[in-house]
């Protein structure tokens, strides 16, 4: 776990500390110590919401949980508190960073703004009630909860959402995509265009870093892109989408180049697809190999199971980078913490919703994504 890696780092031999990390690293170390231990997290499964609230009120989420009105304790209110905590924690690290590191962290934060745009488009197209749609909004940047609520309440269709976003860069991206494709109903294509824009900015920010920082950040972003592409192909094959269209939906490539992805789209079965990816992964690193070895073992599993395995890819790459670059202060510590923090919140949201919906604890446990677990 990141906490162990940081303890080794801070408790071992004294190594040169680059000036750019003199302020942010102590903050990362402090925030890292606030992460909930895995056993404590698992112990919350099956507990009622009040018990979960009490536990969280004595954790790093204390400020946001304590602000909740006692008569309005439900899964939605607790989830909002958790998401607000994550965004504020991320912003703190931005505040204590500078230069290219700050630019990279800001680019990472934009992923959540893009996620909000996609959530708005999906909600309006599917005519999802506002109170349900807002659950999928992360209160961040120019697309905070109030603005998203306003857009949802006043939009009758996708074109209305796009008009409300016209003053933001994301609105321009969607309009540009529509001008090329002219199919407003094809949300997947719009979502891909949005994702491409934010990941391109992340890659450009990573490219401006130097030495180990550049390598680490590009590897972490790269495996995330590879995971997204694999997810897209699996989903498209399930939906019967043609190979020609699948190409349009793919993101920039990393370890899996265009030739590999082309071969994967031609595979006759899920097992053949994963076998092809594993052959390439074995020449990559242990993280890729573990991911696709596990997927091959479960090749008959539903798409949701594959998505859960792929979701863990950036986190595991972050932890792998920590082991590989333990002697120096680097961006890997920061990105690993942010990935662990986000995974903690996703797990807590799963536990909270499982509690409210009375889902059997055994089923909830299977849905959790934990560090070092396959």
Helices and strands as residue ranges (DSSP letters): H 2-11, G 19-21, H 24-33, H 38-42, H 49-56, H 62-66, G 70-72, H 75-95, H 99-126, H 130-133, G 134-136, H 145-154, H 158-164, H 169-181, H 187-207, H 211-239, H 243-249, H 258-266, H 270-281, H 286-297, H 303-311, H 313-324, H 331-356, H 361-367
